[in-house]
Amino acid sequence: MHALAFGRHSREFLAARILARNLASKAPKSPLISTSLDESSGVLEFTLDNEKKLNALTLPMLSMLTDTLGSAASDEKVKGIVVTGRGKYYSAGVDLSSTIQMMAPSRLVSRIQEQNQTLFDTIINFPKPIVAAVNGPAIGASVTSATLMDAIVASEGASFSLPFAKLGVPPEGCSSVTWEEFMGAEKAARMLGPENWTPTAQEAQSAGLISEVVPGGSADLVARAKELVEERIRAGGGRRFDEAEKQRLLAVNAEESAQLANAFVSSKFLSAMYKFNLEKKKTKVAYFFLAANTLLPLWQPAPVAAKHA
C-alpha cells in the first residue's frame, strides 16, 4: 500500500518536473499593472501593462489584478474602475507557461482551480461600477472577464477570441451559460466551439457581446469608458446585476473552474496540445504531450469537485 502510494507520488513529481522543463518560460522581470485615480470623479484607470507579452496574464499579473481590485473595493476614494490595456493588445489571455510550474499534477489541478475561480469571483464580487475599454485583440480569460463587468466598449481594431475548443478545455468565466444569453445559441457555439469565430468589434456589437465601438485612439476609448462609469456612479454606484444574479454567476464559476482544472490533465487537452505544438513546429514540446498522453493512466490525479462558497 505504502509502496504503491510512494510510486504514484514519484510519478506525479517526475511528470511535474518534465512539464515544467518543457513548458515553463521565464516570467517577465516586471509584470505590471498600472493605475491612475481621477480624484475629481473617483474613477480608477486600471491598465494591463505588460506590452512585451501582449498583456498576457502571467501568474504575478493575476495576483496583482486580484489584489488591486480587492484594495479598490474597500478604498472610499475609488468610486468605479475602467480596465484597459497598454499598446496594441488588450490582453492575449492567461499565459499558460507562467501558470504551469513544477509541482505534483494533483497540486497543479488544485492550483488551476483556485486561480481560475479567484479571478472571476473577484470581478463578480466587485461592488463598484467597472467597465472594460478593449483597445485591441482580446483572447480567452480577458474576454470572459470583461463580460462579467458592467459594460464593454471597444476600439475599431479590437477582436474577441475564445480558443477553448482548440486548446481542448471547457469554457470559463461563466461563458458556458452567459454566452448564449448574450448572443443566442448559434453565435455562442461559433465562438465557443471548434470554429473559434473571432468577431471584430463591429461584429461583437451586432451580436450583443459588447456595448459600443468607439472611433479614435486609446484616449478616446478610455474617456468613453469613464463616462459610462461616471453615469453608473451618479445612478447610485452599483453593478449591473442584483444579488440573485451574482450568486448564480458565482455558482457557475465554481463548476466551470473545477471542470477547467480537470481538463488540464485530460487526454483531450494533451492531444490538443500535441496537435497545436506540432502545427507550430515545436516538435520537442509536441512529443512531450504525446508521451504524457500515452502515460496518462500512470500519473493522472483524481478529479477535483466544485468549491461553492
N, C-alpha and C positions, 0 to 999 in steps of 0.2 A: 504493500500500500504506500509506504513512505517512499520507496524506490520509484514507484510509478509517478507519484506526485513530484518528486525531485526531477525525474526525467522530463516531465511535461514543462516544469518551470524552466529547466535548462533550454528546452527547445524554444520556449517563448522568448527567453532572453537572447538566444542566438538569432532568432528571427528579427528581434528588435534591433540588434546591432547591425545586421545586414541591411535592414530597411533604412536605418539612419545613414549608413555609409553610402548607400546608393541614391538617396533622395534628399537628404538634408543639405541645404546650401547655407552659406554664411549669412546670418541676419545682417541687415544694414547697421552700420555703427550708430546712426542717429535716426531711428524710425520716428517720424514726427507727426504730431497733430498740433496745429497752431490755433490759437483762439484770440478773438478780439471782441471786447464788450463795448457796445454803444451805450454809454451811461445815460443818455437822454431818453432812449426808448427801452433800454433793458434787454435789447436783442444781442445775443452772443453769436458771433460768426465762428463757426467750428469748421476748420479746414483740414482735410486729409492731405498731408504734406510730405509725401514720400515719392516725389516725382520720378526718381530714377527707377523705381519699381512699379510705375504707373499707379501709385497709391494703393498697391495691393495690401491687403490686411494681414500683416505679419502678426506673430504672437505678441510682441511688445505693443504693436499698434492696437490690437484688440483690447489689451489690458488698459492702455491709455484711454481708449474710447469709452469703455465702461466706467473707468474711474472719473473721467471728466464729466460724463453725463450724471454720474452719481453726485459729484460735487455741485454741479449746476442745479440739480433738483432741489438742493437744500439752501442754495445761495439766494437770498432775498433780492439781490441786485439783478439777478438774471430772471427775466420775465418770459423769455422764449428763445429758441435756437434756430439758426439756419445752418445746415450742413452742406458743404461743397467740397470740391477737390482742387488741388493745385495743378496747373498745366493742362495738357490735352485730355487726360482721362479723369473721370470722376473716381472710379476705382476698378481695378482688374479683379476684384473679389478676394477671397481668402487665399493666402499664399500657403499651399499645402506643404512645401518644403520647409516652411517655418513651423507649421503645426505638428508635423510628424517628426518626433525626436526619439532618441534611443531610450526605450523602456519596454517592459513586457507588453505584448499585444493586449492583454486584458486591461492593463492600466491605460494603454493608449485609447482603447474604446471608451473607457470611463471618462477620460480627459476630453475627448472629442465631444461626447455627450454634454459634459458640463460647459465647455466653451461655447458650443452652439446655443444651448438653452440660455446661458447667461447673456450672450449678445442680444438675442431677440427679446428676452424678458426685460432687459434694461430699457429698450426702446418702448416696449408695450407699457411698462410701468411708469415711464417718464411723465410727470404730472403737468408739464407746461407745453405750450404750443411748440411744435418742431416741424420744420419744412425742409425738404431736400431741394437743393439747387444743383441739378445734374448738368455739369459743364461739358461732358464728353461721354465716351463709351462707359457703360456700367455693366458689370458682369457678376453673376452669382449672388452672393450674400449682400453685395452693395445694392443690388436691385430689390431683393426681397425686404431688406431692412428699410429701404426708402418707402416701400408701400405700407409699412407699419407706422409711418409718420402721418402728419395731418394733411399734407399736400406734396405734390412733386411738380416743380417747374423745371424745364429743360431747355438747353441751348439747341439751336438748329442742328448742330453736329452731334448731338447725343444719340446713343443707341442703347438697347436693353437686351442682354443675353443671359439665358439660363441654361448652361450646358450640362444639366444634371444627367440626362439620359446618356449623353456622350461619355460622361465620367463613370457611369454605372452606379449612380447614387440616387436616392429618392429626393423629392422636393423638400426644401426647408423654408424657414421664415414665414410659416403659415400658408405658403403658396399652394399647398395641396388642396386647400379649401377656398382661399380668398381669390385665387386667380380666376376661377370660373365665375365667381361673383362679380369681379371687375369686368371681365372681358367676354363672358359666355364660354360655353364648353368647347366650341371649335377652335377659337383663337388660343384659349388656355392650353389645349392639347398641342397646338402647334409650337408654343413656346416651351412647354414643359417636356414634350416628347422628343423622339429621335430627330425630328425635322430641325429642332433648335432654331426656329424662326426668331430672328433678331430684328424687331421693329425699329425703325428710325423714330425720332422724336415726334414727327407728324403722325406716323402710323400708330405710335403708342397713345397719342392723344385721341385719335379717332377710335381706337379700340377701348378707351375708357381707363387706361392704365395710369396716365398722368393728367395733371390739371390743365397745363398750358405750355406752349412753346414760346420762348422769349427771344426775339431777334436781338442782334448786337453781341457784345462781348461778355466776359465773365462779370464785369462790374454791373452791367445792366441786369444780368440774370440774378445776381445776389441781391440787388436793390429791389427787384420784384418779389423775391422770396421774403425779404424783410418786410415789405408792405403787407404780405399775407399774414406773417406772424403778428405784426402790429394790429391788424384787423382782429385777429383772434384775441389778442391781449385786451383790446378795447371792449370786446364782446364778453369778457369775463375770464379769459386766460386758460380755458380748459382744453381738453383734447377733443378730437372729432368723434370718439366713441365713448359710450357710457360704461358703467361698471360691469354690466352683464356681458357686453361685447369684449371688454378687457379680459374677463375671466374665461370666455370662450377661446380667445386668442392664446392665452397662457396655456390652456389645456391642449390646444392643437400643437403649440410649440413643444410641449413636453413629449408628446407622442412622436412628432417628427424628429426630435433630437435623438431619441433612442433608436429610431429606425435608421437615421443617418449614421450614427456611430456604429451600429451593427453592420451596415453596408460596407464600411471601410475594411472589414476583414471577411468579405464575402467573395465567392467565386466570380460573381457578376462584376464587381469592382476590379478585381485583379485581372480579369480577362479584358475589360475595357482599357485598363492602364497598359496592358501588353500591346493592344492594337494601337492605342493613341501614341505610345512612345515609338513603336515600330514605324508608324506613319511619319513621325518627326525625325526618323533615322537615329534615334537614341537607342542603339542596339543593346548596349550593356544593360541599361535600365529596363528595356523591354523584356529581355530574357530573365532578369531578376523576377519580374512579375509573373512570367510563365512558370518559373521554378517555384515561386511562392504559392501559386495556384495549385500546382501539382502536389505539393507537400501540405496543402491546407489542412487536411484531416489531422496532421501531426501537431499543429500549433494553433488552430483556430480556437479562440476563447469562447466561453459561454455567452450567449446574447444578454444584453442589459435590458432592463424594463424601464418604462417611462417613469420619471420622477415628478409627480404632481405636487404643487405647493399645498 
